[in-house]
Amino acid sequence: MRIDVSQPVAAPQALVFRHLADFDRLAGRVGSGAVAIHGREPQWTARVHLHGVERTGHLRLARLDAPSFYAVEGGIEGVAAVLAVKVAPDGPDQSRIDLALEARPASLRGRLILQTLRLMQHRLTERLAARLAAFAREIEDAWR
């Protein structure tokens, strides 16, 4: 399953990337419960609610090419996922955020979870787009 979302931002690329790469702040927004960063490269363990059940997920920063791209890999109980975040200049003091979330089953349980998520894919895409738009507004407000 793949979800792609784009959002224009009225702020320079470096500022947008700095906000998107503030992993401590983002980890607190995404997961509930304890979030820990381990070792040299950023890694997180988070508890999230999925289908009414609390599940434990593990994430790690797989690639960082500042100020334009990073990728986070991880998994939650049988589902392996990669989130690619790209920030591209879109003119003077304009940028565009492109998010791509790719999820694949790693087990039979993961296949069942993904099948349910596929049925909700349109709604999940809309929710992700709305959250990204709100985050873009926060970045624009911080820049002004």
C-alpha positions as CSV (number, residue, x, y, z in Angstrom):
1,M,0.0,0.0,0.0
2,R,1.3,3.4,-0.9
3,I,0.1,6.9,0.2
4,D,1.5,10.0,-1.5
5,V,0.7,13.5,-0.3
6,S,2.1,16.9,-1.4
7,Q,1.8,20.3,0.3
8,P,3.1,23.7,-0.8
9,V,4.6,25.9,1.9
10,A,5.2,29.6,1.8
11,A,8.6,29.4,3.5
12,P,12.2,28.7,2.4
13,Q,13.4,25.1,1.8
14,A,16.0,25.2,4.7
15,L,13.4,26.3,7.2
16,V,10.8,23.8,6.1
17,F,13.4,21.0,6.3
18,R,14.6,22.1,9.7
19,H,11.0,21.8,11.1
20,L,10.4,18.5,9.4
21,A,13.7,17.1,10.7
22,D,13.1,18.0,14.3
23,F,12.6,14.4,15.2
24,D,12.1,14.8,18.9
25,R,9.2,17.1,18.3
26,L,7.7,14.9,15.5
27,A,8.0,11.7,17.6
28,G,6.0,13.3,20.3
29,R,3.2,14.2,17.8
30,V,3.0,10.9,16.1
31,G,3.0,8.2,18.8
32,S,1.5,8.0,22.2
33,G,3.2,6.7,25.3
34,A,6.9,6.4,25.7
35,V,9.2,7.4,22.9
36,A,12.9,6.6,23.2
37,I,15.9,7.5,21.1
38,H,18.6,4.9,21.1
39,G,22.2,4.8,20.0
40,R,24.1,6.9,17.4
41,E,21.5,7.1,14.7
42,P,18.0,8.2,15.6
43,Q,15.8,5.3,16.5
44,W,12.4,5.4,18.2
45,T,10.2,2.9,20.0
46,A,6.6,4.2,20.2
47,R,3.2,2.9,21.1
48,V,0.4,3.8,18.7
49,H,-3.3,2.9,18.6
50,L,-4.3,1.1,15.4
51,H,-7.7,-0.5,15.0
52,G,-8.5,0.2,18.6
53,V,-5.5,-1.8,19.8
54,E,-2.3,-0.4,21.2
55,R,0.7,-1.6,19.1
56,T,4.4,-1.2,19.5
57,G,6.4,0.2,16.6
58,H,10.1,0.6,16.0
59,L,11.4,3.3,13.6
60,R,14.9,4.3,12.5
61,L,16.3,7.1,10.4
62,A,17.5,5.2,7.2
63,R,18.8,8.2,5.2
64,L,19.3,11.9,5.7
65,D,20.3,14.2,2.8
66,A,19.8,17.7,4.3
67,P,18.2,20.0,3.3
68,S,16.0,18.1,0.9
69,F,15.3,14.5,1.9
70,Y,15.1,11.9,4.6
71,A,13.7,8.4,4.9
72,V,12.5,6.6,8.0
73,E,12.1,2.8,8.1
74,G,10.2,0.8,10.6
75,G,7.5,-1.6,11.4
76,I,4.5,-2.3,13.6
77,E,3.5,-5.9,14.3
78,G,3.9,-7.5,10.9
79,V,3.8,-4.4,8.7
80,A,7.1,-3.0,7.4
81,A,7.0,0.7,6.3
82,V,9.1,3.4,4.7
83,L,8.3,7.1,5.0
84,A,10.2,9.3,2.5
85,V,10.1,13.0,3.1
86,K,11.2,15.4,0.3
87,V,11.4,19.2,0.5
88,A,11.9,20.9,-2.9
89,P,12.2,24.6,-3.6
90,D,9.2,25.9,-5.5
91,G,10.3,29.4,-6.2
92,P,11.7,32.2,-4.0
93,D,10.7,31.6,-0.4
94,Q,8.4,28.8,-1.5
95,S,8.8,25.1,-1.0
96,R,6.9,21.9,-1.5
97,I,6.7,18.9,0.9
98,D,6.3,15.5,-0.7
99,L,5.5,12.6,1.6
100,A,5.4,9.0,0.4
101,L,4.4,6.2,2.8
102,E,5.0,2.7,1.5
103,A,3.7,-0.2,3.7
104,R,4.2,-3.9,3.0
105,P,3.2,-7.0,5.0
106,A,6.0,-8.9,6.7
107,S,3.7,-11.6,8.1
108,L,0.2,-13.0,7.8
109,R,-0.9,-10.7,10.6
110,G,0.5,-7.8,8.7
111,R,-1.3,-8.8,5.5
112,L,-4.6,-8.7,7.5
113,I,-3.8,-5.3,9.0
114,L,-2.9,-3.9,5.5
115,Q,-6.0,-5.3,3.9
116,T,-8.1,-3.4,6.4
117,L,-6.0,-0.2,5.9
118,R,-6.5,-0.5,2.1
119,L,-10.2,-0.3,2.6
120,M,-9.6,3.0,4.5
121,Q,-6.8,4.3,2.2
122,H,-8.8,7.2,0.8
123,R,-9.7,8.4,4.3
124,L,-6.2,7.9,5.6
125,T,-4.8,9.9,2.7
126,E,-7.2,12.8,3.5
127,R,-6.3,12.7,7.2
128,L,-2.6,12.7,6.4
129,A,-3.1,15.6,3.9
130,A,-5.0,17.6,6.5
131,R,-2.3,17.0,9.1
132,L,0.4,18.0,6.7
133,A,-1.5,21.2,5.7
134,A,-1.8,22.1,9.4
135,F,1.9,21.5,9.9
136,A,2.7,23.6,6.8
137,R,0.6,26.5,8.3
138,E,2.6,26.2,11.6
139,I,5.9,26.5,9.6
140,E,4.6,29.5,7.6
141,D,3.5,31.2,10.9
142,A,6.9,30.6,12.4
143,W,8.6,32.1,9.3
144,R,6.6,35.3,9.3
